Amino acid sequence: MNSPVALFPLLIVVLGALVVLLLEAFVKREERGYLGSVALLFLIGCGALSARLWNKGLTYFRGTLSLDKLAVFLTLLFCLAVSLVILLSLKYIRQHDANHGEIFALLLLALSGLMIMTSSSDLLVVFLGLEVLSVSSYALTGLRKSDEKSVEAALKYFLLGSFASAFLVFGLAFLYGATSSMAIPEIIAVLSAGRSILGLVGVGFFLIGIAFKIAAVPFHMWTPDVYEGAPTPVTAFFSVGTKAAGFIVLLRFFLHFWQAVPESSRIFWGISALSLLTMVIGNLVALRQSNVKRILAYSSIAHAGYLLLAILARDASGLIFYLTAYLFMNTGAFAAVIALAKPGQEYLELEDYSGIGFRYPWIGGTLTVFLLSLAGFPPTAGFLAKFYVFSAAVRAGLIPLVIVAVLTSLISVFYYLRIVVTMYMKEPSVEVSIEAENPAIFLVLFLCLYGVLQLGIFPGNILVFVRQAAASLGL
């Protein structure tokens, strides 16, 4: 049903960003954490309204913006992710010379880009959402203006991101030239009618542009530097939000592409190669890292390879569940990293974590659970997420890729447990003192711990909504 109400969740988020920017002019620098509370109120409003629109199936702009169940589910997921990031940022920005009120406005604008990307089946609208997300992300990366690594990361992200956007636009131009449309269903219908080299080239360039956003090898080179240089709450947002949006765009495009388009096998093998390289290189390079943020960066790259299996297997529900689980375990891991900090200093080297498990048991214990979940140990959410995706890939006949996925998952156990062993089995080599009074971070740690264990032990409730969201794609 065509209704302007479909725009309301997006408008609430954009209005929140504008209000935060306006209030910043009247709030003293040391009191800008108050703006985070304002942003949270708008996120609650967006989430509450989106939940009420679950069964409505509203559209707007002639169907180019669709608030189907998948879009509503992802809007709620993104609102939760940004809320957690804002909670992580409240004290962090004061401690690390990033106390700029615009961080909250930029997070809301980035959220609006995510919402546009994941609620549209028109590639031009998807590109507009991607650019809103990208421009906000470049600014978020460089928030610590006095930190050389942060400035360098922002510059790298901007240059490489612009290059990837050029590939994406080039692909859209080819697709429009071959099909005279930007709507995904119409593109697939035209390509399924006959052989179109121009159209397949367009799909290839489009895939390259999205592969950059999901950090798939060999388009991953920006990831470790940006993850290390960006403020850690922002890194948590990149690892969850940007990746999820990219995979949902791929899901909407390729879900019906494999069976409908006669020449799709070439693209299929291309994505298979991306998945293989991403799993292998992401995990192998992670073994050589000593910086915890870089370890988590290469971990994020490796997980992109696993998620590509879901795209190849047309497993929409498995992909959505994996992204949900990944939100909790990855945000939780970065929250623990943020908790181990004091004003002006973060402890990011592996040796800094020696003895942390006993000295700060709440942080060490929760980080251990998140790392075990990322590795895929039961009874955590990470185990079930991998189990669902790998099972679907086996049913789809992707057995060689599943074997590689299992073997690389075993490799990942080494660098995840390396952090755990350091926390509990090594004597401290440096003096680590942190600011323990941070209720917001401990709230995030608790919520993420609850999410990881709830999804791992009692996933039934969320699976009901995940399957309904997947069904809205027409499976």
C-alpha positions as CSV (number, residue, x, y, z in Angstrom):
1,M,0.0,0.0,0.0
2,N,1.4,3.4,-1.0
3,S,1.5,5.7,2.0
4,P,3.7,8.6,3.2
5,V,3.7,6.8,6.6
6,A,6.4,4.6,5.1
7,L,8.7,7.6,5.3
8,F,8.1,8.4,8.9
9,P,10.8,6.2,10.5
10,L,13.4,7.7,8.2
11,L,12.2,11.2,8.8
12,I,12.4,10.7,12.5
13,V,16.1,9.8,12.2
14,V,16.9,12.7,9.9
15,L,15.0,15.1,12.2
16,G,17.0,13.8,15.1
17,A,20.2,14.5,13.3
18,L,19.2,18.0,12.6
19,V,18.0,18.6,16.1
20,V,21.3,17.4,17.6
21,L,23.3,19.6,15.2
22,L,21.2,22.6,16.2
23,L,21.5,21.9,19.9
24,E,25.2,21.5,19.6
25,A,25.6,25.3,19.0
26,F,24.1,26.0,22.4
27,V,25.7,23.2,24.5
28,K,29.1,23.6,26.1
29,R,31.8,21.2,25.0
30,E,32.0,19.4,28.3
31,E,28.3,18.8,28.4
32,R,27.8,17.4,24.9
33,G,27.1,13.9,26.3
34,Y,23.6,15.3,26.8
35,L,23.2,15.3,23.0
36,G,23.6,11.5,23.1
37,S,20.5,11.2,25.2
38,V,18.6,13.3,22.7
39,A,19.7,11.0,19.9
40,L,18.7,8.0,21.9
41,L,15.2,9.5,22.3
42,F,14.8,9.8,18.5
43,L,16.1,6.2,18.0
44,I,13.5,4.9,20.5
45,G,10.8,6.9,18.6
46,C,12.0,5.4,15.3
47,G,12.1,1.9,16.7
48,A,8.6,2.1,18.3
49,L,7.0,3.4,15.1
50,S,8.8,0.8,12.9
51,A,7.6,-2.0,15.2
52,R,4.0,-0.8,14.8
53,L,4.4,-1.0,11.0
54,W,5.5,-4.6,11.0
55,N,2.5,-6.1,9.1
56,K,1.5,-3.0,7.1
57,G,3.7,-3.6,4.0
58,L,3.8,0.1,3.2
59,T,5.6,1.6,0.2
60,Y,6.2,5.1,-1.1
61,F,7.7,6.8,-4.2
62,R,6.0,4.3,-6.5
63,G,7.3,1.4,-4.6
64,T,11.0,2.4,-4.7
65,L,11.0,2.7,-0.9
66,S,9.4,-0.3,0.7
67,L,8.8,-0.9,4.4
68,D,8.3,-4.6,4.1
69,K,9.0,-7.0,7.1
70,L,12.7,-7.3,6.2
71,A,13.1,-3.5,6.1
72,V,11.3,-3.1,9.5
73,F,13.4,-5.9,11.1
74,L,16.6,-4.3,9.9
75,T,15.5,-0.8,11.0
76,L,15.0,-2.2,14.5
77,L,18.3,-3.9,14.3
78,F,20.1,-0.8,13.1
79,C,18.4,1.4,15.8
80,L,19.6,-1.1,18.4
81,A,23.2,-1.0,17.0
82,V,23.4,2.8,16.9
83,S,21.9,3.0,20.4
84,L,24.7,0.7,21.7
85,V,27.3,2.7,19.8
86,I,26.0,6.0,21.3
87,L,26.1,4.4,24.8
88,L,29.7,3.4,24.1
89,S,30.5,7.0,23.0
90,L,29.1,8.9,25.9
91,K,32.3,8.8,28.0
92,Y,34.7,7.8,25.3
93,I,34.5,11.1,23.4
94,R,35.4,13.0,26.6
95,Q,38.3,10.7,27.3
96,H,39.9,10.7,23.9
97,D,39.7,14.2,22.5
98,A,36.7,13.6,20.3
99,N,34.0,15.5,22.3
100,H,32.2,16.8,19.3
101,G,28.5,16.8,19.4
102,E,28.3,16.0,15.7
103,I,29.3,12.4,16.4
104,F,25.7,11.7,17.4
105,A,24.3,13.6,14.4
106,L,26.6,11.7,12.1
107,L,25.6,8.4,13.5
108,L,21.9,9.2,12.9
109,L,22.7,10.3,9.4
110,A,24.6,7.1,8.8
111,L,21.6,5.2,10.1
112,S,19.4,7.0,7.6
113,G,21.7,5.8,4.9
114,L,21.5,2.2,6.1
115,M,17.7,2.5,6.2
116,I,17.5,3.8,2.6
117,M,19.9,1.1,1.4
118,T,18.0,-1.8,3.0
119,S,14.4,-0.7,2.2
120,S,14.7,-0.2,-1.5
121,S,14.8,-2.5,-4.6
122,D,15.8,0.4,-6.9
123,L,19.6,0.5,-7.3
124,L,19.6,4.3,-7.8
125,V,18.0,4.8,-4.4
126,V,20.4,2.2,-2.9
127,F,23.3,4.3,-4.3
128,L,21.9,7.4,-2.7
129,G,21.6,5.6,0.6
130,L,25.1,4.3,0.2
131,E,26.5,7.8,-0.3
132,V,24.7,9.2,2.7
133,L,26.3,6.4,4.7
134,S,29.7,6.8,3.2
135,V,30.0,10.6,3.7
136,S,28.9,10.2,7.3
137,S,31.4,7.4,7.8
138,Y,34.3,9.4,6.4
139,A,33.6,12.1,8.9
140,L,33.2,9.7,11.8
141,T,36.5,8.1,11.0
142,G,38.4,11.4,11.4
143,L,36.7,12.7,14.5
144,R,40.0,12.6,16.6
145,K,41.5,15.4,14.7
146,S,44.7,15.5,16.8
147,D,45.4,11.8,16.2
148,E,47.5,11.1,13.1
149,K,46.1,7.5,12.7
150,S,42.5,8.8,12.8
151,V,43.2,11.4,10.1
152,E,45.2,9.0,8.0
153,A,42.4,6.4,8.3
154,A,39.8,9.0,7.3
155,L,41.8,9.9,4.2
156,K,42.3,6.3,3.1
157,Y,38.7,5.5,3.7
158,F,37.6,8.6,1.6
159,L,40.0,7.9,-1.3
160,L,39.3,4.1,-1.5
161,G,35.6,4.6,-0.9
162,S,35.3,7.1,-3.7
163,F,37.1,4.7,-6.0
164,A,34.7,1.9,-5.0
165,S,31.7,4.3,-5.6
166,A,33.0,5.0,-9.1
167,F,32.9,1.2,-9.8
168,L,29.4,1.0,-8.5
169,V,28.2,4.0,-10.6
170,F,29.9,2.5,-13.6
171,G,28.0,-0.8,-13.0
172,L,24.7,1.0,-12.6
173,A,25.3,2.8,-15.9
174,F,26.0,-0.5,-17.7
175,L,22.9,-2.1,-16.1
176,Y,20.7,0.8,-17.2
177,G,22.1,0.7,-20.7
178,A,21.3,-3.0,-20.9
179,T,17.9,-3.0,-19.2
180,S,16.6,0.6,-19.3
181,S,15.7,0.2,-15.6
182,M,17.2,0.6,-12.1
183,A,14.6,-1.6,-10.4
184,I,16.0,-5.0,-9.4
185,P,13.0,-7.1,-10.5
186,E,12.9,-5.4,-13.9
187,I,16.7,-5.8,-14.3
188,I,16.5,-9.5,-13.6
189,A,13.5,-9.9,-15.9
190,V,15.3,-8.3,-18.8
191,L,18.5,-10.3,-18.2
192,S,16.6,-13.5,-17.9
193,A,15.1,-13.0,-21.3
194,G,18.4,-13.4,-23.1
195,R,22.1,-13.1,-23.1
196,S,23.4,-9.7,-22.3
197,I,27.2,-9.2,-22.0
198,L,26.7,-5.5,-21.1
199,G,24.3,-6.4,-18.3
200,L,26.7,-9.0,-16.8
201,V,29.6,-6.5,-16.9
202,G,27.3,-4.1,-15.1
203,V,26.6,-6.7,-12.4
204,G,30.3,-7.4,-12.1
205,F,31.1,-3.7,-11.5
206,F,28.1,-3.4,-9.1
207,L,29.5,-6.4,-7.2
208,I,32.9,-4.8,-6.9
209,G,31.4,-1.6,-5.4
210,I,29.4,-3.6,-2.8
211,A,32.4,-5.9,-2.1
212,F,34.3,-2.9,-0.9
213,K,31.7,-2.1,1.7
214,I,31.5,-5.6,3.1
215,A,35.3,-5.8,3.1
216,A,35.6,-8.9,0.9
217,V,39.1,-9.8,-0.4
218,P,40.7,-8.3,-2.5
219,F,38.7,-5.2,-1.7
220,H,39.5,-5.3,2.0
221,M,42.7,-3.3,2.2
222,W,41.1,-0.3,3.9
223,T,39.6,-2.3,6.7
224,P,42.4,-2.9,9.2
225,D,43.7,0.7,9.0
226,V,40.3,2.3,9.3
227,Y,39.3,0.0,12.1
228,E,42.5,0.8,14.0
229,G,42.5,4.6,13.3
230,A,38.8,5.3,13.8
231,P,37.4,6.0,17.4
232,T,36.6,2.5,18.8
233,P,32.8,3.1,19.1
234,V,32.8,4.1,15.4
235,T,34.8,1.0,14.5
236,A,32.0,-1.1,16.3
237,F,29.4,0.7,14.1
238,F,31.4,0.0,10.9
239,S,31.9,-3.6,11.7
240,V,28.1,-4.2,12.1
241,G,26.1,-1.5,10.3
242,T,28.0,-1.1,7.0
243,K,28.5,-4.8,6.6
244,A,24.9,-5.7,7.2
245,A,23.6,-3.1,4.7
246,G,26.0,-4.4,2.0
247,F,24.9,-8.0,2.5
248,I,21.2,-7.1,2.4
249,V,21.7,-5.2,-0.9
250,L,23.4,-8.3,-2.3
251,L,20.6,-10.5,-0.9
252,R,17.9,-8.5,-2.6
253,F,19.8,-8.5,-5.9
254,F,21.0,-12.1,-6.1
255,L,18.2,-14.0,-4.3
256,H,16.3,-14.6,-7.6
257,F,19.2,-13.9,-9.9
258,W,20.8,-17.3,-9.8
259,Q,17.8,-19.2,-11.2
260,A,16.4,-16.6,-13.4
261,V,19.4,-15.4,-15.4
262,P,20.9,-18.0,-17.9
263,E,24.5,-16.5,-17.7
264,S,24.5,-16.1,-13.9
265,S,27.0,-19.0,-13.5
266,R,29.9,-16.6,-14.2
267,I,28.8,-14.2,-11.4
268,F,28.2,-17.2,-9.2
269,W,31.8,-18.5,-9.6
270,G,33.1,-14.9,-9.1
271,I,31.3,-14.6,-5.7
272,S,32.5,-18.2,-4.9
273,A,36.1,-17.0,-5.5
274,L,35.5,-13.9,-3.3
275,S,34.1,-16.1,-0.5
276,L,37.1,-18.5,-0.7
277,L,39.7,-15.7,-0.7
278,T,38.0,-13.8,2.0
279,M,37.7,-16.7,4.4
280,V,41.3,-17.9,3.8
281,I,43.2,-14.5,3.7
282,G,41.1,-12.9,6.5
283,N,41.9,-15.7,8.9
284,L,45.5,-16.3,7.9
285,V,46.5,-12.6,8.2
286,A,44.7,-12.3,11.5
287,L,47.2,-14.9,12.9
288,R,50.0,-12.4,12.5
289,Q,48.4,-9.4,14.2
290,S,49.3,-8.2,17.7
291,N,46.8,-5.2,17.9
292,V,43.4,-6.3,19.1
293,K,41.5,-3.9,16.9
294,R,43.4,-5.2,13.8
295,I,42.6,-8.8,14.9
296,L,38.9,-7.9,15.1
297,A,39.3,-6.2,11.7
298,Y,40.6,-9.3,10.0
299,S,38.0,-11.3,11.9
300,S,35.4,-9.1,10.3
301,I,36.8,-9.8,6.9
302,A,36.7,-13.5,7.5
303,H,33.1,-13.4,8.6
304,A,32.3,-11.6,5.3
305,G,33.5,-14.8,3.6
306,Y,31.1,-16.9,5.7
307,L,28.2,-14.6,4.9
308,L,28.9,-14.8,1.2
309,L,28.0,-18.5,1.5
310,A,24.5,-17.5,2.5
311,I,24.2,-15.3,-0.7
312,L,25.4,-18.2,-2.8
313,A,23.0,-20.7,-1.1
314,R,20.0,-18.2,-1.3
315,D,19.7,-18.6,2.5
316,A,17.9,-15.4,3.5
317,S,16.9,-16.5,7.0
318,G,20.4,-17.8,7.8
319,L,22.0,-14.5,6.6
320,I,19.6,-12.4,8.7
321,F,20.1,-14.5,11.8
322,Y,23.9,-14.4,11.3
323,L,23.8,-10.6,11.0
324,T,21.7,-10.4,14.2
325,A,24.1,-12.6,16.1
326,Y,27.1,-10.7,14.7
327,L,25.6,-7.4,16.0
328,F,25.8,-8.6,19.6
329,M,29.1,-10.5,19.6
330,N,31.1,-8.0,17.7
331,T,29.7,-4.9,19.4
332,G,30.3,-6.7,22.7
333,A,33.9,-7.4,21.8
334,F,34.6,-3.7,20.9
335,A,32.7,-2.6,24.1
336,A,35.2,-4.7,26.2
337,V,38.1,-3.0,24.3
338,I,36.6,0.4,25.1
339,A,36.1,-0.6,28.8
340,L,39.9,-1.3,29.0
341,A,40.8,2.4,28.6
342,K,41.5,5.5,30.6
343,P,41.5,9.2,29.6
344,G,43.8,9.7,26.7
345,Q,44.9,6.1,26.4
346,E,43.5,2.9,25.0
347,Y,45.1,-0.5,25.6
348,L,45.1,-2.2,22.2
349,E,48.3,-4.3,22.1
350,L,47.9,-8.0,22.9
351,E,50.5,-7.8,25.7
352,D,48.3,-5.1,27.4
353,Y,45.7,-7.8,28.1
354,S,48.0,-9.9,30.2
355,G,46.3,-10.8,33.5
356,I,43.2,-8.7,32.7
357,G,40.9,-11.7,33.2
358,F,41.6,-11.8,36.9
359,R,42.2,-8.1,37.5
360,Y,38.9,-7.0,35.8
361,P,36.8,-10.3,35.8
362,W,33.6,-8.7,34.4
363,I,35.4,-7.3,31.3
364,G,37.6,-10.4,30.9
365,G,34.6,-12.8,31.3
366,T,32.3,-11.1,28.8
367,L,35.1,-10.6,26.2
368,T,35.9,-14.3,26.5
369,V,32.2,-15.2,25.7
370,F,32.2,-12.8,22.7
371,L,35.4,-14.2,21.3
372,L,34.2,-17.8,21.7
373,S,31.0,-16.8,19.9
374,L,33.0,-15.3,17.1
375,A,34.9,-18.5,16.9
376,G,31.7,-20.5,16.7
377,F,31.7,-22.4,20.1
378,P,28.4,-23.7,21.4
379,P,26.1,-22.6,23.1
380,T,26.7,-19.1,21.8
381,A,24.9,-17.3,19.0
382,G,28.0,-17.6,16.8
383,F,27.7,-21.4,16.7
384,L,24.1,-21.4,15.6
385,A,24.7,-18.6,13.0
386,K,27.5,-20.6,11.4
387,F,25.5,-23.9,11.7
388,Y,22.5,-22.4,9.8
389,V,24.6,-20.9,7.0
390,F,26.9,-23.9,6.6
391,S,23.9,-26.3,6.6
392,A,22.2,-24.3,3.9
393,A,25.4,-24.2,1.8
394,V,25.7,-28.0,2.1
395,R,22.1,-28.4,0.9
396,A,22.9,-26.1,-2.0
397,G,25.8,-28.3,-3.1
398,L,28.6,-25.9,-2.0
399,I,30.5,-28.6,-0.2
400,P,34.0,-27.6,-1.2
401,L,33.4,-24.0,0.1
402,V,31.9,-25.4,3.3
403,I,34.9,-27.5,3.9
404,V,37.1,-24.4,3.5
405,A,34.8,-22.5,5.8
406,V,35.0,-25.2,8.5
407,L,38.8,-25.4,8.2
408,T,39.3,-21.6,8.4
409,S,36.9,-21.4,11.4
410,L,39.3,-23.9,13.1
411,I,42.2,-21.5,12.2
412,S,40.3,-18.6,13.7
413,V,40.1,-20.4,17.1
414,F,43.8,-19.8,17.5
415,Y,43.8,-16.0,17.4
416,Y,40.6,-15.7,19.4
417,L,41.8,-18.1,22.1
418,R,45.2,-16.3,21.9
419,I,43.5,-13.3,23.5
420,V,41.8,-15.4,26.1
421,V,45.0,-17.2,27.0
422,T,46.8,-13.8,27.3
423,M,44.1,-12.5,29.7
424,Y,44.1,-15.6,32.0
425,M,47.5,-17.3,31.6
426,K,50.1,-14.6,31.3
427,E,51.6,-12.4,33.9
428,P,51.1,-8.6,33.3
429,S,54.1,-7.0,31.5
430,V,52.8,-3.5,31.7
431,E,50.7,-1.6,34.3
432,V,47.1,-1.3,33.1
433,S,44.8,1.0,34.9
434,I,41.3,1.9,33.7
435,E,38.5,4.2,34.6
436,A,36.1,1.6,36.1
437,E,33.1,4.1,36.6
438,N,31.4,3.7,33.3
439,P,27.8,2.5,33.7
440,A,26.9,2.9,30.0
441,I,29.7,0.5,28.9
442,F,28.7,-2.1,31.4
443,L,25.1,-1.8,30.3
444,V,26.2,-2.5,26.7
445,L,28.4,-5.5,27.8
446,F,25.4,-6.9,29.7
447,L,23.0,-6.4,26.8
448,C,25.4,-8.0,24.3
449,L,26.1,-10.9,26.6
450,Y,22.4,-11.5,27.0
451,G,21.9,-11.3,23.2
452,V,24.8,-13.8,22.5
453,L,23.5,-16.3,25.0
454,Q,19.8,-15.9,24.3
455,L,20.3,-16.4,20.6
456,G,22.6,-19.3,21.2
457,I,20.4,-21.2,23.7
458,F,16.8,-20.0,23.0
459,P,16.8,-18.8,19.4
460,G,13.2,-19.7,18.7
461,N,11.6,-16.3,19.4
462,I,13.9,-14.3,17.1
463,L,13.8,-17.0,14.4
464,V,10.0,-16.5,14.1
465,F,10.6,-12.8,13.1
466,V,13.7,-13.7,11.0
467,R,11.7,-16.2,8.9
468,Q,8.9,-13.7,8.5
469,A,11.4,-11.1,7.4
470,A,13.0,-13.5,4.9
471,A,9.5,-14.6,3.6
472,S,8.8,-10.9,2.6
473,L,11.4,-11.3,-0.1
474,G,9.2,-13.8,-2.0
475,L,10.9,-17.1,-1.1
